């Protein structure tokens, strides 16, 4: 019979060890990527490769020798050694902080996998070795520090299913051999490899083959892949309120999304579709306002916003003409920074609002509100630049922010004179002419500057439909003007930019602001708010005398393109990983359909003479065995069936006649042509 290493399940061969190497290697690689260390990944895959090779050689050379039966105890000893020595091993090999305390259990599993690969000499350890690898994927997926783990975990599950199926087939072949099945087939002199092939043709074909085991394992994979989104959706109302502190990775700055790892000096606009995840970024408690800014920009280039310090931040300018009026005095500067503070009011009474922010990732962003907020950061009181606080470097922190409560007034107006830091937000450079004309048209009958801004906000809300899937703005076009007059679609960046440009066109200081728009669905009963990546937002802010910076969000009330809202983008939008997941799900369904059809055909197809002969042999052995147990007399090798039945006729009693008829029938079927 031709050798087929894939279908040969008589003993674990190189196929099993190749699958074990792939599964263990994926787990070790994922662990390294989760902690942001290529060294951990490379070392892990290397040791897994060497250990698997040594185990395969031990299996080939050792066979069934007694020492190979010690694989289980030795494996347990290596696992215990990994547990006891994990800190010392990590300290000797890796840089300090490679494995943060939150991921320390994964470090133990990592070394358990690496050391255990050297002792996979028998089926027991070969299969059990996949358990710590499975737990490893659980840790990596829990903290969501390595997103491609979804794809690697699926590959791991397939490897697990195949390993389980092949081990099951070997166990069934052993049982068939112990039952004496091969001693009564037409091919009594068979090699172990040939026995595994014969089992697929005889009555053991479904019990001994890998089909049932692989099928059951694949069903588990299918339920996991398709059922996980359902479980996730069902658990979100509860799980959404639970904040999980993200591990502090040694090189977190290089691994976090660029949108949140640091406060940037530029913000692009009209750059194409966005796809934000539901990854938690902050936990906020206290007096949570409707908008939490993290950065503000004052200079428009025609394609992006920049934070540019004014040439003379302390210089005072006439609002209407832009003429310099000299250097501001202390009282004027204080009033501009804290415009709604009643003279003589202590700062503690003025800043009546406060929040406690716990970052769940390493970041320099600080969610805040109001005018000139004060931030008590672990690094001290952080300075405010143009009324916005930001940390100097990335960190995971807990900070208390106090700020004043901004109360917009319908009759609010722009101050007659402004300091350079605020006057910079009146710049008319690079404003789109069509937006300037539209702003003047919209506000010609407005009675106050605050009314102008509300008219502009409302107009932009009607002009643009919200769509996170919108393509990038064509080269040479102003993104805001293009969205308002051409595409009529966009997301928060073009809404905010349109309002800022139009507000400046009618003489109102406006700035482009980014931050978070808290979703009330992620706030629990005690007021703890979780800010997700999908809560990131952009809006305009206008400055008024005696009020300060007031948010104007034109996305509120805007029509939404079906499937284009930001929540849909985060929870239902199709990402690259989801496309691959859908493809793999399709393959699983197709495999199940094809497997089911093949099973049906195999069960209903006409039996070959070899299969009929094997089933007849089996039934004959069952019949003779029953007669033996009933009479207590064993059939002699020299006796024919009829001779044996005649000898035990007296013991069969009333069953002798029926037994004789069955024996004659077997004789006719087995020896007739």
N, C-alpha and C positions, 0 to 999 in steps of 0.2 A: 504494500500500500504506500502511495507517495506521501512523503513527509510534508506536513504543513505546520509550521511552528505556531501559527495563530490559532488553529483549531485544536492543536495538541494541548490538552489540559491534564495529561497524566501526571505531570509534575511542573512546578514553577520553572519557567525557562526565561530566556533573555527578554521576551515580550513583557512578562510581569515586572521584571526589574526596570525595564525602560519606562513603563507606566509609573512605577513607584518613584523613579528618579524625576520624572516630569512633575508629578503631584507635589513631592517634597521640595523640589526646586522652585516651583511657583510660590509655595508658602514662604520659603526663606527669602526669595526675591521681594515679595510683597511686604514682608516685615521691614526690610532695609529701606524700601521706598517710603513706607509709612513714617519712619523716623527721619527721613531726609538724608540717608547715608548710602551712597553708592558702595562704600567699602563694606557695609553690612550685607548688601545684596550680593556683591561679587564673592566675598568670602563664603557666604552661605551656599551659593550655587556650587562653588568649587569643592567645599567639603562634602556636600551632598553627592556630587559626582564621584569623588574618590570613595566615599563610604559605600555607596550603592555598588560600585565595581567590586570592592572587597567582599561585600555580602554575596554577590553573585558568584564570585570565585569560591567562596566558602561553601555555597550551596552545591556547586558542581563537583568540587573536590571532596567535600565531606559526605554528601549523600545522606544516608540515614544513620551515620555513625553517632555514638552516644553523645559526643561532645556538642553536636549540633542541637541536641535537645535542651541545652543550657541557654539557648538564645533568649527565651522569655525572662529568666532570672537576671541574666546579664543586662538585658535591655532595661529592666526595672532599676538595676543598680546605676546604670548610666543616667537614667532620668532623675534619680535622687541626687546623684553627683552634680547634675546640671542645676538642680534647685539650690543646693548648698553653696555651690561655687560660682553662681551667675555673676555676683558683684565683682568678685576677684578676676574672673575671666574677662568681663567687660572692661574693667579698669586696666588690665594688662594689654588689651588689644585695641580698644576703641578710645576715641577722645572723650573727655569728661562731658557728660550731658547728652551723649548720643541717645541713650534710652531714658526719657523723662520718667518720673515716678508713676505717671498715669499708665505708661506702657511697659512697666517693669514685668508684669506677668507674661507679656509677649516675648520678652527677652529670655525668660526661662523656657518657654515653648520653643523658641528659636534654637537654643542649645540642646534641648531634648531631641529635636528633629535632627540636628546635625550629628550628635553623638549616636543617636539611635540608628542612623543609616548603616552603621558598621555591623549591626547585629540582626540583620534581616535574613536569618538563615532558614526560617520555617514559615509556614503559612500564617501562623498565629501572629508573629511579630510583623510580618509583611503587611497584614491587614490592619493590625492595631496601630501601626506607625502612622496611618492616615488620620487617626483621631486627634493628636496634637496639631497636625497640619490644619485640620478642620477648625479647631479652636483658634488657631492663629488667624485664619481668615475672619473669624468672629471679632477679634480685637481690632484688626485693621479696618473692618467695615464699620464698627461701632463708632470710632473716632473720625471716620471720613477724612483721613489725611492723605489718602492715595486713591483717587476716584477710579482709575482703570481696574481696581481690584474686582469690580463687578464682573468684568470679562474673564479675568484670570480665575475667579472663583467658579464660574460656570465650567471652564475647562477642567478645573480640579474635580468638580462633581462628576463630570463624565469619566475622568480617570478612576475615581472612586467606584463608580458603577461597574466599569469594566473589570477592575480588580476583584470586586465582590463577586461578580458573575463567574470569573475564571476560578476563583477559590471554591465557589459552590460546586462547579463542575468537577473539580478534583475530588471533593468530598463524596460526591455521588458516585464517581468512578470507584473509589475505595469501597464504598458500601456494596456496589454491584459485584465487585470482585470477592468480597467476603461472603456474599450470598451464594457464591458458586455459579453465578450466571455464565461466566466465560467458560466454565468446564463443560457446559452442555450445549454450546453453540456449535455451528458447523465449522467454526474456525477456533479450535481449542488452543492452538499454538500461536498466540498473538503477542506482539511486543506491547509495551505499555502505551506507546503512541498509537498503535493500531487499535487498542482497546477503546481509546477515547473516540476514535472514528466509528467503531462498530456500535458504540452506545447511541450514536446519533441516528442509527438506522433501525435499532430494535425497540422493544417496548420501553426501554429506559430513556428514549430520546428526549423526552421533555423533563423527566426528573433529573437526569444526569447532565443534560446540556445546559449551556449558560443562558438560554433564551428567557426562562422564567425569572431568573435572578436579575439579568440585565433589564428585562422589561419592568420589573417592580422598581428597580433603582431609577430607571429613566422616568417612571411615573412620579417618583418623589421629586426628581429634578424639575419635571414639568410643573408640578404643583407649586414648587418653590418659586420658579421663574414667573408663572402667571398669577399665583396667589399673593405674592409679596406686595404688589401695588394695592391690592384690595385690603390687606391687613394694614398697610401703611396709611391708607385713606381712613380706615376705621379707627386707627389709634391716634390720628393727628389731633383730634379735639383734646385728648389728654396729654399726649406726648409733646404737643406744641408748647405746653406750659412748663416743661421741664428743661432747665438749662444745664447743659453738660459742658464743663470747662474743658476746652480744647488743650491737648498736650502742648507744652512749650518746647517746640522743636529747636534743635541747635542752630539750624539754618532756615528758620521759618520765613525769613524775609524773601528767600528765593522760591519758596514753595506756596506762598499764599497768593490768592488772586490779586492781580495788579490793581483792581478796583478798590481794594480795601487795605492793602498792606501798609500804605503810607499816604499822607496827604500830599497831593501832587501840585506843582506850580502851574499846570496846564490842564484844560478839560476840553477834549474834542467834542464837536457837535456834528450831528448828521453823519455819523460814521457807519451806519448800517444797523442791521438787526442786533438786538441784545437778547441774551438768554441767561437769566439770573437763577441761581439755585435757591433752595430753602435751607441753606447752611446757616446756622445761628452765629451771629457776630457779637451781639451785646445783650446783656441783661440789665434792664433799667427799672429802678424803683423810685417812687416819690411822685412829685407833681409833674406828670409827663405831659408836655404840650403836644399840639397837633403836628409840629414840625421840629425836627432835631437836626440842626445844621452841623456840618463838619468842616466845610471850607466855603470861601466866597471869593469871587473873581471880579476884577474891575476893568480889565482891558480886553476889547474885542478885536481880533485880527481879521475877521472875515470868514474864518473856518474854525477857530478855537478861542477859548477864553484863557487869559493869563492873569497871574497875580503879579502886578508890577507896582513897586513902591513909588509914590509920587515924588517928584523932584524936591518939593518943599512941603513935607507933611504937616509942619507946624505953621505954614503960611495961611493966612485967611484970604478968601476970594469972595468977590461979590457974585452972588448966584446968577443974576440976570446977565451980566456982562462978562464975567470971568476975570475982571480986573483984580490984581493983588491989592490987599488992604493992609499988609504988614503982618508981623508975627503975632499969633494969638496969645492972649493972656491966659493965666491959669484958670480963672473962673470960667472963661468962655470955653476952654478946652474941656473942662470937667462937665459943663452943661451939654456939650455936643456928644461926649461919650456916654453920659447918663441923662438923656434928654427929659425923661419923665420923673426925675428925682426932685422932690420938693426941697428947695434950699434949706440946709440945716438938718436934713434927715440923715441919721446914721446909716452907713452902708448896710448894716444888718437888717434894718427895717426897710430899706429900699429894695434890696434883693429878697423878696418874700418867697420866691419859688426855689426849690432845690430838688435835685435828683441824685441818686447813687448809681453810678455806672460801673458794671463789671464787664470787662472785655473777655470774650471767649476765644479770641485769636490774638496773635501778636500784631499790634497795629499802632499807628501814631494818631489815628482819628479819635476825637473826643466829641461825642454827641452833646449838643448844647443848644441854648435858645436865649432870647432876650438881647439886651444891649450890654456889652462889656462884661460877660460872665466871669466869675472867679472859679478856678478849678483847683481843688486840693488834691494834687496828684502824689503818688508815692515819691516822686522826685522833687516835691515841694510845690509851692504855688506857681502855676504856669503863667507866663505873661500873655496878654491879649494883644494880638496884632490886628489893627483895624476892626476890633470888636470880635475877633474869632480866636479861640484858643486851640492850640495843637501841640502835641508832644514833639520833642526833638528827634526821638528815635522810636523804633518798634519795641513794644513790650506788651505783656499781658498784665493788666492793672485793675485796681479798684479805685475809683475817684469820686469825690463829692463835688458837684457843680451847683453853684447858686447863681440866680439870675433874676432880673426884674420881669414883671408880667406886662407885656406889651398890649395895650388896649387901643385898637384903631378907632379913629374918629372920622366921621363923614366930612367934617369941615377942616380936616387937617391940611396944612400947607407946608411948602418947602421953606426953610429959613432963608432970610435975606442974604446972609453970608454963611460960608461954610469953610471948615478947615480943609487943608489939602488932601487929607486922607479920605474925606467924604466927597469933596469936589471932584476927585478923580473918577467917581462913578457918574459924572455928568458928561464925560467925554463923548463927542459926536463923531469920532473917527470911525471909519469903516461901517457906518450905519447904511443899511440898504435903502436907496431912495424910495422904493415903493412902500416900504414900511413907514418911513418918515411921513410921506404924503397921507397914508392911511391913518396914521396916528393923529395928525392934525385934523383930518376930516371927522374922525370919530369923536374927538374931544372939543370941538369948536363951541359947544354950548355948555360945557362943564362949568360948575360954579366953584369948584375947589380942586386942588391938586389930588386929593384922595379920590374924588369922583372921577378925575381923569384916569387914574390907575384902575379903578373898578370898571370903567367903560372899556379900557384897553383889554383887561383880563377877560371880560365877557366876550369881546369881539374875537379875540384869538381862540377862545374856547369854541366858538361857532365856526371859525374858519378851518380848523384842523381836526381831523379824526385821529384818535389815539390808536397807535399800532406799533407794537414792539418789533414786528417782523418787516418793517419798512426797509427798502434798499437804501444804500448810501446815497447821499446827495451827489449829483454829477459834479465833476471838476469844473471850477470856474463859477459856480453858483453859490450865493449866500444861503446856507441851510435853512435859516428862518424864513426868508422871503420865498424860497422855493417851496417850503412846506405850506406857507399861507396862500400862495397864489398859483402854484403848479400842481404838486402831488396831492395837496390837501390831506396829507397823512404824516405822522411822525410820533415820537414819544416825548417824554418830559423835557429832553434837552432843547428841542426846537420850540416847544411851548414857552419855556422859560426865556430862551434867547429872544424870541419874538416880543415878549412883554418888556424885557429890558431895553431892547432897541427902541421900541415905540415909546416907552416911558421917558427915555433920555431925549427923544425927539421933541417932546413937549415940555422939557425943562424940569423933569423930576429925577433926582439922583437914584439910580437903580443899579443893582448888582446881581450877578448870576451866582446862585447858591446851590450847593449840593449837600446831601445828607440823607436822612431817613424819614419816611412817612410811616409811623407805627400802624400796624394792622391790629385792630381791636380783637380779632380772633386769636391773637397770640398773647393776650393779656389775661391772667388768671384772676380769681375772685379776690385775692389780696392785693391786686394792683401791680404785680410783677409783669413787666413787658419784655418779650423777647424780640429783638431786632434781627431780621433775617437779611441775607443778601438781596432777596427779592423785594425788601422794603426800601432799597436805595432809590433816591428820587432827586429831581432837580426842580427848582422853582425860582421865581424872581423875588427880590426884596427891594422895597422903596423906602427912602428916608424922609421922615416928616418932623417938623419942629414940635418939641414937647412930647413926641411919641417914640421916635427912633425907627428902627428897621422893622417894617411890616411885611409879612409874606403875601405874595400874590401868585396863586397857583392856577394857571389857565387849564390844567388838565381836569380840574373839578367841573363836572357838568358837560365835558366834551363827549361827543359820540365816540364809540369804540368799534373798531373793525372787528368782526367776529373772530375770536381766537387771538386777538392782538393785545389784550390787556395784560398788565404786568403780572398779576396773579396767575393768569393762564400760562404766561411764559415760564413762570417758575415751577408750576405744578403739573402742567399738561403739555408744554411745548416739547417738540421732538428734538432731542439733542443727538449728537453723534453716538453716544453710548446707548441711547434708547433705540436708535436705528439698528445698531448691531444686536441689541437685546431682542428687538422684534424679529430680526432675521433669524437669530438662533432659536427663538420660540417657534418660528415657522418650521425650521428644520426638525425640531422636536416633534411637533404635531405631525409633520410629514412622515417622520420615522415611525411614529406610533401607528399611523394609518397603514403604512406599508407593512410594518411588522404584524399588525392585526390581520391584514389580507393574506400575508404569507402563512400565518398560523392557521387561518381558515382553510387555505388551499392544502396545507400539509395534513390537516385533520380529515379533509374530505376527499383527498386524492386517492386513486386506486392503490392498493398495497402491492409492492413488488414481491416476487417469490421469496426473496431473502427475508423480508419483513414477516411474511406469513409463516415461513419456516421458523423464524426466531420466536414468534408469538406461540406457535404450536409447541415448540420445545419447552417454553416457559410453562404453559398450561399443563403439559404432560408431567413436568416435575411437581407442580402443585398437586395434581391428582395422585401421583404415587406417594407424595408426602402425606396427604390426608389419609390414604389407606394405611400407611405405616403407623401413624399416630393412633388410628382407630383400633387396629389389630394388635399393635405392639410387636409385629414381625417385620423385619426389614427385607427389602427385595435384594436377592443375591445377584451379583453381576452376571452369573451364568444363566439366569432365568429370563425367559421372555415374559412379556406382560401377562399373557394368558396363563402361563405356568405359575407365575406368582399369585395371581388371583385364585387359581384353583387350589393352591396350597393353603391360603388363608380363608377359604370359602366358609369354613365352619365358624370362624371368628366374625366374619361379616354378617352372618345371620340373614335377616330379611333384606339386607342391602346387597347381598351377593349377586343377585340377578342384575340389578341396575349397574353395579360395578363392572360386571362382565360385559354388558353392552357398551359401556363407556370405554373399557379397555380394548374391545374389538374395534370400536370406531377410531381410537387413536392409532391402532396398528394399521388399519386400512389407510388412514390419512398419511401416516409417516412413511409407509413402505410401498404404497401403491403408486403407480405411475399417474 
